[in-house]
């Protein structure tokens, strides 16, 4: 959606004001206010695009930008890239930009990530702990003998959630009130574990950040890349 919106604005700008970007460096004096409606719209679209470029394309080459727009509008079959190829190039740009941002953020929280990985690695050595292919770990406190929920079921549970240092960030146990929710409406670690738990079970879950709240965290209590621990009691399937 973001890419299509940008391309739409770019097309609109050149149709109504093809020299707008070329004039950027030539005219430093204040431009007179447009006199008619279409001129006003064209100028406003130009401002909108320029504002988006500041964040999305800070290193844009204005000459090649104009070349691409002109070749498409004036002689469609003369473009260097097909519409499909152009779309893929823009998508790849955003993907690479996002990957770099994630890598930078991971570096910022490298100590948190390492702490979680070390904890799970050591925890996996505990014979009472089962480690699944996803990286989720669980320990059976009480083995239930009821049915297991499916992905589309709604369940009632009691839970107690902590960070690795023991800080409690949420607890229905402390509130004294169980909570009901759909199996597919919670974090990935819970969704996976609940489908393995018979009703009446109480498990301790050790959830890596990618199966919890990921790189964003949740609220003020759960920071980015946090490994979480839950004690979960599956009371019933609603």
C-alpha positions in Angstrom: 0.0 0.0 0.0 2.8 2.4 0.9 4.6 1.8 -2.4 1.4 2.2 -4.5 0.6 5.5 -2.7 4.1 6.9 -3.4 4.0 5.9 -7.0 0.5 7.5 -7.4 1.8 10.7 -5.9 4.8 10.7 -8.1 2.7 10.3 -11.2 0.3 13.0 -10.2 3.2 15.4 -9.6 4.8 15.1 -13.0 1.5 15.2 -14.9 0.6 18.6 -13.4 4.1 20.0 -12.7 6.8 18.1 -14.7 9.6 20.5 -13.8 9.0 20.7 -10.1 12.0 18.6 -9.0 14.3 20.0 -11.6 13.6 23.5 -10.3 14.5 22.6 -6.7 18.1 23.7 -6.9 17.7 26.4 -9.6 15.2 28.5 -7.7 15.9 29.4 -4.1 13.7 32.4 -4.0 10.1 32.1 -2.7 7.7 30.8 -5.3 4.6 32.8 -5.9 1.4 31.3 -4.7 -0.4 29.3 -7.5 -3.4 31.1 -8.9 -5.8 28.4 -9.9 -7.1 25.2 -8.3 -5.1 22.6 -10.3 -1.9 24.6 -9.8 -2.6 24.7 -6.0 -3.3 20.9 -6.0 -0.2 20.2 -8.0 2.0 22.3 -5.7 0.5 20.7 -2.6 1.1 17.2 -4.0 4.7 18.2 -4.7 5.2 19.2 -1.0 3.6 15.9 0.1 6.0 13.9 -2.0 9.0 15.9 -0.9 8.1 15.3 2.7 7.8 11.6 2.1 11.1 11.5 0.3 12.8 13.0 3.4 12.0 9.8 5.3 11.5 7.1 2.6 14.1 8.1 -0.1 16.6 10.5 1.6 19.3 9.6 -1.1 17.1 9.9 -4.2 18.7 10.9 -7.4 16.4 13.6 -8.8 17.8 13.4 -12.3 17.0 9.6 -12.6 13.7 10.2 -10.8 12.7 12.6 -13.6 14.1 10.3 -16.3 11.9 7.5 -15.0 8.7 9.5 -14.9 9.3 11.2 -18.2 10.1 8.0 -20.0 6.9 6.4 -18.6 4.6 9.3 -19.4 6.0 10.3 -22.7 7.1 7.0 -24.2 5.9 4.0 -22.3 7.9 1.4 -24.2 11.2 3.3 -23.7 11.5 2.6 -20.0 14.5 0.8 -18.6 12.3 -1.4 -16.5 8.8 -2.9 -16.9 6.1 -1.9 -14.5 6.6 -5.2 -12.7 10.4 -4.8 -12.5 10.0 -1.2 -11.2 7.6 -2.4 -8.5 10.0 -5.1 -7.4 12.9 -2.7 -7.2 10.9 -0.3 -5.0 9.7 -3.2 -2.8 13.3 -4.5 -2.5 14.5 -1.1 -1.4 11.9 -1.0 1.4 12.7 -4.6 2.4 16.4 -3.9 2.6 15.8 -0.7 4.5 13.6 -2.6 7.0 16.2 -5.3 7.4 18.9 -2.8 8.2 16.6 -1.1 10.8 15.9 -4.5 12.4 19.6 -5.3 12.5 20.4 -2.0 14.1 17.7 -2.5 16.7 18.9 -6.0 17.4 22.4 -4.6 18.0 21.0 -2.1 20.5 19.3 -4.9 22.4 22.0 -7.5 21.9 22.5 -8.1 25.6 18.8 -8.7 26.2 18.8 -11.2 23.2 21.9 -12.9 24.5 20.5 -13.2 28.0 17.4 -14.9 26.7 19.3 -17.3 24.4 21.6 -18.3 27.2 18.7 -18.9 29.6 16.9 -21.1 27.1 20.0 -23.0 26.3 20.7 -23.8 29.9 17.0 -24.4 30.6 16.9 -27.0 27.9 19.4 -29.2 29.9 16.7 -29.6 32.6 15.3 -33.2 32.1 11.8 -32.0 33.0 11.8 -29.4 30.3 10.7 -30.2 26.7 12.0 -28.1 23.9 9.9 -27.9 20.7 11.2 -27.3 17.2 9.9 -23.7 17.3 12.1 -23.0 20.3 9.2 -23.0 22.8 10.0 -24.8 26.0 7.5 -26.2 28.6 7.5 -28.0 31.9 4.5 -30.0 33.1 3.5 -29.1 36.7 0.2 -30.8 36.6 -0.8 -33.3 33.9 -4.5 -33.0 33.0 -6.6 -35.7 31.3 -9.2 -33.6 29.5 -9.5 -32.8 25.8 -7.0 -30.6 24.0 -8.2 -27.3 22.5 -8.0 -26.7 18.8 -6.9 -23.5 17.0 -10.5 -22.2 16.7 -11.5 -23.0 20.3 -12.0 -20.5 23.1 -10.4 -21.4 26.5 -10.5 -20.3 30.1 -7.2 -20.1 31.9 -5.3 -18.9 34.9 -1.8 -17.6 34.3 1.1 -15.9 36.0 3.7 -14.1 33.7 7.2 -13.0 34.7 10.4 -11.7 33.1 13.6 -13.7 33.5 14.5 -11.7 36.6 11.2 -12.7 38.2 9.4 -9.4 37.7 5.6 -10.0 37.4 4.2 -8.2 34.4 0.7 -9.8 34.3 -1.2 -12.3 36.4 -4.8 -13.5 36.5 -3.8 -15.5 39.6 -2.9 -12.3 41.4 -6.2 -10.7 40.3 -8.1 -13.8 41.4 -10.1 -14.0 38.1 -9.5 -16.5 35.2 -9.5 -15.1 31.7 -11.1 -16.5 28.5 -9.8 -15.9 25.0 -9.5 -17.6 21.6 -6.5 -20.0 21.2 -5.6 -18.1 18.0 -5.9 -14.7 19.6 -2.7 -14.7 21.8 1.0 -14.8 21.3 2.5 -17.6 19.2 4.0 -19.4 22.2 0.7 -19.6 23.9 -1.2 -20.7 20.8 1.3 -23.5 20.2 1.3 -24.7 23.9 -2.5 -24.6 24.4 -3.1 -27.0 21.6 -0.8 -29.5 23.3 -2.3 -29.1 26.8 -5.2 -31.3 28.0 -7.8 -29.6 30.1 -6.8 -29.7 33.7 -3.1 -29.2 33.0 -0.8 -26.7 34.5 2.4 -26.0 32.5 5.3 -23.7 32.9 6.1 -22.1 29.5 9.5 -20.6 28.6 8.8 -18.4 25.5 11.6 -16.9 23.3 11.0 -13.4 22.1 10.1 -14.4 18.6 7.1 -16.4 19.9 6.2 -13.7 22.4 6.1 -9.9 21.7 9.1 -9.8 19.4 11.2 -6.7 18.7 8.5 -4.3 19.9 7.7 -5.7 23.4 4.4 -4.8 25.0 3.6 -1.8 27.2 5.9 -0.5 29.8 6.6 -3.9 31.5 7.8 -6.1 28.6 10.7 -4.6 26.7 11.8 -5.5 23.1 13.3 -9.0 22.6 12.1 -10.2 26.0 12.1 -13.9 26.8 9.0 -14.6 28.9 8.0 -17.2 31.5 4.3 -18.2 32.2 2.6 -20.6 34.5 -0.6 -21.5 32.7 -3.5 -23.6 34.0 -6.0 -24.7 31.3 -9.3 -24.7 33.2 -11.8 -25.5 30.4 -12.7 -25.2 26.7 -15.6 -22.9 26.3 
